[in-house]
Structures are given as structure tokens and as C-alpha cells.
Amino acid sequence: MSTAPASSTEAERKEFYGRLAPQNLAPLWEVLRGLLPNEPKSKAAPHRWRYADVRPLLMESGNLLTAKEAERRVLVLENPAMPGQSRATATMYAGLQLIMPGETAPAHRHTPSALRFMLEGTGAFTAVGGERTTMRRGDFIITPSWAYHDHGNEGSDPCAWLDGLDLPLVSFFEAGFNEHYNDDRQSIVRPEGDALARFGAGLLPLKPESRYGLTTPIFNYPYERTREALVAASKGEAPDAHEAVTLRYANPLDGGWAMPTMAAWMTYLPKGFRTTPIRSTDGIVMALAEGAMTASIGDRNFDLSVSDVAVAPGWTWRSYTATEDSFLFCFSDRVAQEKLGLWREERGH
């Protein structure tokens, strides 16, 4: 009958570990608690970027180099807990992009998926897959994985928007690469509004198909339509205690999320409404499209004005209080977590 061995001394274990290292081995029992904690613990920190503070620096960058020189003139929104990693959350990249009047950000394509949320200016456009769309404040615009895209500004004022990419997620899989187009701007082969007409009017072609694989065939969800839908929905039933009035951007082909790796939605909070705390495993990047509100994230309270950007790390309690009618744009890796069976949420009382 075998018996359990006597417990070793610290010195014996240290000597044993020393013999493991040359063989590229390590004892799981020494790191297991860190790998599998009692609950999720994000490395990201709650944070807010005031657009009023960041905007002067963004505009100053317009005098330092052209959009063509930079390829993409962007100020990366770095989470303060992860400096130098180009991460707003553990898996999401965010940045503020600037296009000056008359400029073109040259056409290229890449494996990471990208989204744009328009913050200011008129006259900017994005071209995707041979179709261009005008970018208006509050619009949610998609650049699908491996789709050629370029940006330009044909107006008289600077234009700026929030960029969101799944770069950290793609980098984890070591699947990130890009390719340049043979000209600064791609050839336009479809009229503006073609995708929205075919797929965004509650109608579909008889044989509906996305040109962008798993990504929605619509690449601009206009703010005007989104806002109208949210206000109308608020009249049909009372706002949810945790989510207020929230609608997600959907792929019309299957009703799922609009993008395969990044979930995006918008929340409407009527003036005076306060949500009950909620937390989920996805880290969320949010930008205020309209109104004024306070975002309580963990033990921090952030007052948000129009175009401010904030981050709620995964599994961190969050709640919102609207001091004006407010419309909050959000994106996260929720869709990827759902597909992998990892996404969880907890609702407070």
C-alpha cells in the first residue's frame, strides 16, 4: 500500500525547479492560482480621455506631418495600466484619427477589423471595397478584415473620429499583416449608399451575400437612423434597469453582431435616468455621441461630455447617470467571447 511522500523543504523544491528550467519546464502548482483566479481580473484600468484636452494635441499633429506621411495620423488611446502596448482594453485598440481638408489617408488593407465612430467635422469620407460613404457625426462605420479602404476630407474643416480595432486580439494569434493599394485612392465602382439601400432598409436581395465574409454587408450605420430608433424604442417600454435603452448594430444577413470580433451598440439614457450596476467579462470602450452623463466604473466616477472616450475593464462594475438625454456608443470583444463560450455578466441590485 503506497503512502503519500513527505512534504519537501523549500530548499529541495528550489533545487528541483532549478533542474526543470534547462529543460524548458515549469511547475504548474506554483502559478496555478495566477492562471485561474477566483474571478476574472483585467490588467486594464478604468480611464477617461477628455476630448477637450486631447483635441488640441490631435490638431497639432496635423501640422507635424501629412496623412500620407503618417499613412494614418492617429493618437493612440493607451490604457494607463498598459503603456506602450497600443491597447485601450486587454483586447481592443482605440485611437483618434485626424484628416485635414484636402488630405487622403492612402488605401490599404489589413487582417485586423476596424470600426470608426465619427466625432467632428464635415466633408470626410471612407471608401470600402469600391464604395464610398460620407462620414457624419455619430455614424458607425466599418472596415472589414482584408477590405481595401482609404479616407479623405473634401470639406473645409478638420475631421476626426474614434478608431477601434481588434489589433491586440489579432496579434495574440500572430495573424496581423497588411497590403497597400496601387494608388492613394481605390477605384469607386458602386454609388454611395448602395450597401445601405440593399441591406439596411428592412429589405434584402433575393440571394443576400456579404462581400466581406463574416462582416455585415453594411459598412455605415448612420447616427440619424440609430438615434431615431433608440428614441422610438424608449416609448414602447420602460428603459431596462441595467441597460437603459440599448440597441446593437446587427448584421442583416443573420441578425448577429455586425462584426465577427468586435461587438458594437448604442445606449440611450433619458435625462435623470440612472442604471443599476452591471459587470461583464468584456472590456468596453465607450464614446459619448450626445448629451452629458457620469460613468461610474469600479471605484471611479467620470463625467462625460460629447466626444469623450472612456474604458470599462472586464469584470468591473459600471453604471451610468444621465444629466441630459444621452447617447453612448460602445464596442468590445463580446462577440468573440460569446463564440468561444467565455462571455459572462453579473447584474447588481
C-alpha positions as CSV (number, residue, x, y, z in Angstrom):
1,M,0.0,0.0,0.0
2,S,1.6,3.3,-1.1
3,T,1.7,6.3,1.1
4,A,1.9,10.0,0.2
5,P,5.5,11.3,0.2
6,A,6.6,13.6,3.0
7,S,6.4,17.3,2.1
8,S,9.7,18.6,0.8
9,T,11.6,21.6,2.1
10,E,11.7,24.9,0.4
11,A,15.4,24.3,-0.5
12,E,14.6,20.9,-2.1
13,R,11.8,22.4,-4.2
14,K,14.1,25.3,-5.3
15,E,16.8,22.8,-6.3
16,F,14.2,20.8,-8.2
17,Y,12.9,23.9,-10.0
18,G,16.5,24.7,-11.0
19,R,16.8,21.4,-12.8
20,L,13.5,22.0,-14.6
21,A,14.5,25.3,-16.2
22,P,17.2,23.9,-18.5
23,Q,14.6,21.5,-19.9
24,N,12.1,24.4,-20.5
25,L,9.8,23.1,-17.9
26,A,8.0,24.8,-15.1
27,P,5.8,23.6,-12.1
28,L,2.2,24.4,-12.7
29,W,1.4,24.4,-9.0
30,E,3.5,27.5,-8.5
31,V,1.5,29.6,-11.0
32,L,-2.0,27.9,-11.0
33,R,-3.7,30.5,-8.8
34,G,-2.5,33.2,-11.1
35,L,-3.7,31.4,-14.2
36,L,-7.1,30.5,-12.8
37,P,-8.1,33.2,-10.2
38,N,-11.4,33.0,-8.3
39,E,-12.8,35.6,-10.6
40,P,-11.7,37.5,-13.8
41,K,-9.2,40.3,-13.2
42,S,-8.4,42.6,-16.0
43,K,-5.0,44.2,-16.4
44,A,-6.6,47.3,-17.8
45,A,-7.6,50.3,-15.6
46,P,-10.7,52.5,-15.8
47,H,-9.9,55.7,-17.6
48,R,-11.4,58.7,-19.5
49,W,-9.9,60.8,-22.2
50,R,-11.5,64.3,-22.3
51,Y,-11.9,65.3,-25.9
52,A,-11.4,68.9,-24.9
53,D,-8.0,68.1,-23.5
54,V,-6.9,65.7,-26.3
55,R,-8.3,67.7,-29.3
56,P,-5.6,70.5,-29.2
57,L,-2.9,67.8,-29.4
58,L,-4.7,66.0,-32.2
59,M,-5.0,69.2,-34.2
60,E,-1.3,70.0,-33.5
61,S,-0.4,66.6,-35.1
62,G,-2.0,67.9,-38.3
63,N,0.9,70.5,-38.5
64,L,3.6,67.9,-37.9
65,L,3.1,65.6,-40.8
66,T,0.6,64.9,-43.6
67,A,-1.9,62.0,-43.6
68,K,0.1,60.5,-46.4
69,E,3.4,60.6,-44.5
70,A,1.8,59.0,-41.5
71,E,-0.4,56.7,-43.5
72,R,-2.8,57.0,-40.6
73,R,-2.5,60.1,-38.5
74,V,-3.7,58.8,-35.2
75,L,-3.1,59.4,-31.5
76,V,-3.3,56.0,-29.8
77,L,-5.5,55.9,-26.7
78,E,-3.3,53.9,-24.3
79,N,-4.7,52.4,-21.2
80,P,-2.6,53.8,-18.3
81,A,-2.1,50.3,-16.9
82,M,-0.6,49.1,-20.2
83,P,1.7,51.8,-21.5
84,G,3.4,51.2,-24.8
85,Q,1.1,48.3,-25.8
86,S,-1.4,50.2,-28.0
87,R,-4.3,48.8,-26.0
88,A,-7.4,50.6,-24.6
89,T,-8.5,47.3,-23.1
90,A,-6.8,43.9,-23.0
91,T,-8.0,43.0,-26.5
92,M,-9.2,46.3,-28.1
93,Y,-7.2,49.1,-29.7
94,A,-8.6,52.6,-29.8
95,G,-7.2,55.9,-31.3
96,L,-8.3,59.3,-32.5
97,Q,-7.7,59.8,-36.2
98,L,-7.4,63.2,-37.9
99,I,-7.9,64.1,-41.6
100,M,-7.2,67.7,-42.6
101,P,-9.0,69.4,-45.5
102,G,-7.9,68.1,-48.9
103,E,-6.0,65.2,-47.5
104,T,-6.2,61.5,-48.3
105,A,-5.2,58.7,-46.0
106,P,-3.8,56.2,-48.6
107,A,-5.6,53.0,-49.5
108,H,-4.5,49.8,-47.8
109,R,-6.0,46.7,-46.3
110,H,-5.2,44.5,-43.3
111,T,-6.3,41.4,-41.4
112,P,-7.5,43.3,-38.3
113,S,-11.1,44.5,-38.5
114,A,-11.7,48.2,-37.8
115,L,-14.5,50.5,-36.9
116,R,-14.9,54.3,-37.0
117,F,-17.1,56.5,-34.8
118,M,-17.3,60.0,-36.3
119,L,-16.7,62.7,-33.7
120,E,-16.4,66.0,-35.6
121,G,-16.2,67.8,-38.9
122,T,-18.0,67.6,-42.3
123,G,-16.7,66.5,-45.7
124,A,-14.9,63.3,-44.6
125,F,-15.5,60.0,-46.4
126,T,-14.3,56.4,-46.2
127,A,-14.2,54.2,-49.2
128,V,-14.5,50.4,-48.7
129,G,-14.5,47.8,-51.4
130,G,-15.1,50.3,-54.2
131,E,-17.9,52.2,-52.5
132,R,-17.5,55.4,-50.6
133,T,-19.6,56.8,-47.8
134,T,-19.8,60.3,-46.3
135,M,-18.9,60.3,-42.6
136,R,-21.2,62.3,-40.4
137,R,-21.0,62.9,-36.6
138,G,-22.2,59.8,-34.7
139,D,-22.0,57.5,-37.7
140,F,-20.7,53.9,-37.0
141,I,-18.5,52.9,-40.0
142,I,-16.9,49.5,-40.6
143,T,-13.7,48.5,-42.3
144,P,-14.0,44.7,-42.7
145,S,-10.9,42.5,-42.4
146,W,-8.9,42.5,-45.6
147,A,-11.0,45.1,-47.4
148,Y,-9.2,47.9,-49.1
149,H,-10.1,51.3,-47.6
150,D,-9.0,54.9,-47.8
151,H,-10.2,58.1,-46.1
152,G,-10.4,61.6,-47.3
153,N,-11.6,65.1,-46.4
154,E,-13.2,67.1,-49.1
155,G,-14.6,69.7,-46.7
156,S,-13.1,72.9,-45.3
157,D,-12.7,71.8,-41.6
158,P,-10.6,69.2,-39.9
159,C,-12.4,65.8,-39.4
160,A,-11.8,63.5,-36.5
161,W,-13.1,60.1,-35.4
162,L,-12.6,57.3,-33.0
163,D,-10.8,54.3,-34.4
164,G,-11.4,50.8,-32.9
165,L,-9.5,47.7,-34.0
166,D,-9.1,44.2,-32.8
167,L,-5.3,44.5,-33.1
168,P,-4.4,43.0,-29.8
169,L,-6.7,40.1,-30.4
170,V,-5.2,39.5,-33.9
171,S,-1.7,39.9,-32.5
172,F,-2.3,37.2,-30.0
173,F,-3.0,34.8,-32.9
174,E,0.1,36.2,-34.7
175,A,-2.2,36.8,-37.7
176,G,-1.7,40.5,-38.4
177,F,-0.4,41.7,-41.7
178,N,-1.3,44.4,-44.3
179,E,-1.1,45.3,-48.0
180,H,-1.0,48.6,-49.8
181,Y,-3.2,49.5,-52.8
182,N,-1.6,50.6,-56.1
183,D,-2.9,54.1,-55.7
184,D,-3.7,56.5,-52.8
185,R,-7.4,56.1,-53.5
186,Q,-9.2,53.0,-54.7
187,S,-11.4,52.9,-57.7
188,I,-15.1,53.7,-56.9
189,V,-17.3,51.2,-58.7
190,R,-20.5,51.5,-56.7
191,P,-22.7,54.6,-56.0
192,E,-22.7,56.0,-52.5
193,G,-25.5,54.4,-50.4
194,D,-25.6,51.2,-52.4
195,A,-24.9,48.9,-49.5
196,L,-27.4,50.7,-47.2
197,A,-30.1,50.5,-49.9
198,R,-29.6,46.8,-50.5
199,F,-29.3,45.7,-46.9
200,G,-30.3,48.5,-44.5
201,A,-33.9,49.2,-45.3
202,G,-35.6,46.1,-43.9
203,L,-35.2,44.5,-47.3
204,L,-32.6,42.0,-48.7
205,P,-31.6,40.9,-52.2
206,L,-33.2,37.5,-53.1
207,K,-29.8,36.0,-52.7
208,P,-28.2,38.0,-50.0
209,E,-24.5,37.7,-49.5
210,S,-21.8,39.8,-47.8
211,R,-18.8,40.7,-49.8
212,Y,-16.8,40.8,-46.6
213,G,-17.2,37.3,-45.3
214,L,-18.4,37.2,-41.7
215,T,-18.8,41.0,-41.5
216,T,-22.1,42.8,-42.3
217,P,-22.5,44.0,-45.9
218,I,-23.5,47.4,-44.5
219,F,-20.4,49.5,-43.7
220,N,-22.1,52.7,-42.5
221,Y,-24.8,52.8,-39.8
222,P,-25.9,56.4,-39.8
223,Y,-26.4,58.1,-36.5
224,E,-29.6,59.7,-37.6
225,R,-31.2,56.3,-38.0
226,T,-29.7,54.9,-34.8
227,R,-30.9,57.8,-32.7
228,E,-34.4,57.8,-34.2
229,A,-34.7,54.0,-33.5
230,L,-33.5,54.4,-29.9
231,V,-35.9,57.3,-29.1
232,A,-38.8,55.4,-30.6
233,A,-37.9,52.2,-28.7
234,S,-37.9,54.2,-25.4
235,K,-41.5,55.0,-26.0
236,G,-42.5,51.4,-26.4
237,E,-41.4,50.1,-23.0
238,A,-39.6,51.4,-19.9
239,P,-35.8,51.5,-20.0
240,D,-34.1,48.5,-18.6
241,A,-32.7,49.0,-15.1
242,H,-29.2,47.9,-16.2
243,E,-29.0,48.7,-19.9
244,A,-31.4,51.7,-20.2
245,V,-32.4,51.6,-23.9
246,T,-29.8,49.7,-25.8
247,L,-29.8,48.5,-29.4
248,R,-26.9,46.7,-31.0
249,Y,-25.6,47.1,-34.6
250,A,-26.6,43.9,-36.4
251,N,-25.7,42.0,-39.5
252,P,-28.9,41.9,-41.6
253,L,-28.0,38.5,-43.1
254,D,-28.1,36.6,-39.8
255,G,-29.2,39.0,-37.1
256,G,-25.9,38.6,-35.3
257,W,-23.3,41.2,-34.3
258,A,-22.2,43.4,-37.2
259,M,-18.5,42.3,-36.9
260,P,-17.0,38.9,-36.1
261,T,-14.6,40.0,-33.4
262,M,-16.0,43.4,-32.2
263,A,-19.4,43.9,-30.8
264,A,-20.9,47.5,-31.1
265,W,-24.0,49.0,-29.7
266,M,-25.5,52.3,-28.6
267,T,-27.3,53.1,-25.4
268,Y,-29.9,55.9,-24.9
269,L,-30.2,57.3,-21.3
270,P,-33.1,59.7,-20.8
271,K,-32.2,62.7,-18.7
272,G,-32.2,61.8,-15.0
273,F,-32.0,58.0,-15.6
274,R,-29.5,56.0,-13.6
275,T,-28.6,52.4,-14.4
276,T,-28.2,49.7,-11.8
277,P,-24.6,48.4,-11.7
278,I,-23.6,45.6,-14.0
279,R,-20.4,43.9,-15.0
280,S,-19.3,41.6,-17.7
281,T,-16.1,39.8,-18.9
282,D,-15.6,42.1,-21.9
283,G,-13.7,45.3,-21.6
284,I,-15.7,48.2,-23.1
285,V,-14.6,51.3,-25.0
286,M,-17.3,54.0,-25.0
287,A,-17.7,57.4,-26.6
288,L,-20.4,59.9,-25.9
289,A,-22.2,60.9,-29.1
290,E,-24.6,63.4,-27.5
291,G,-25.6,64.7,-24.1
292,A,-23.9,64.7,-20.7
293,M,-23.6,61.9,-18.1
294,T,-21.5,60.3,-15.4
295,A,-20.0,56.9,-15.9
296,S,-19.2,55.1,-12.6
297,I,-16.6,52.4,-13.4
298,G,-15.2,50.4,-10.5
299,D,-14.4,53.0,-7.8
300,R,-14.0,55.9,-10.3
301,N,-16.6,58.4,-11.4
302,F,-16.1,60.1,-14.8
303,D,-18.1,63.0,-16.1
304,L,-18.5,62.5,-19.8
305,S,-19.1,65.3,-22.3
306,V,-19.7,65.0,-26.1
307,S,-16.8,63.0,-27.8
308,D,-15.2,62.0,-24.5
309,V,-13.9,58.4,-24.6
310,A,-13.8,56.1,-21.6
311,V,-12.9,52.5,-20.8
312,A,-14.6,50.0,-18.5
313,P,-12.2,47.0,-18.0
314,G,-13.7,43.5,-18.0
315,W,-15.5,42.3,-14.9
316,T,-15.6,45.8,-13.4
317,W,-18.8,47.2,-12.1
318,R,-20.2,50.0,-14.2
319,S,-23.3,52.2,-14.1
320,Y,-24.4,55.5,-15.8
321,T,-26.3,58.6,-14.7
322,A,-27.6,60.9,-17.4
323,T,-27.7,64.6,-16.6
324,E,-29.0,65.3,-20.2
325,D,-30.6,63.0,-22.8
326,S,-27.5,61.0,-23.7
327,F,-26.4,58.6,-26.4
328,L,-23.4,56.4,-25.7
329,F,-21.6,54.4,-28.3
330,C,-19.8,51.3,-27.1
331,F,-17.6,48.5,-28.5
332,S,-15.9,45.5,-27.0
333,D,-14.8,41.9,-27.8
334,R,-18.1,40.5,-26.5
335,V,-18.9,38.8,-29.8
336,A,-15.6,36.9,-29.8
337,Q,-16.1,35.9,-26.2
338,E,-19.6,34.7,-26.9
339,K,-18.4,32.5,-29.8
340,L,-15.8,30.9,-27.5
341,G,-18.3,30.4,-24.7
342,L,-16.4,32.7,-22.4
343,W,-18.7,35.7,-22.0
344,R,-20.4,36.2,-18.6
345,E,-22.2,39.0,-16.9
346,E,-23.4,39.8,-13.4
347,R,-26.2,42.2,-12.6
348,G,-26.4,44.1,-9.4
349,H,-29.5,45.1,-7.4
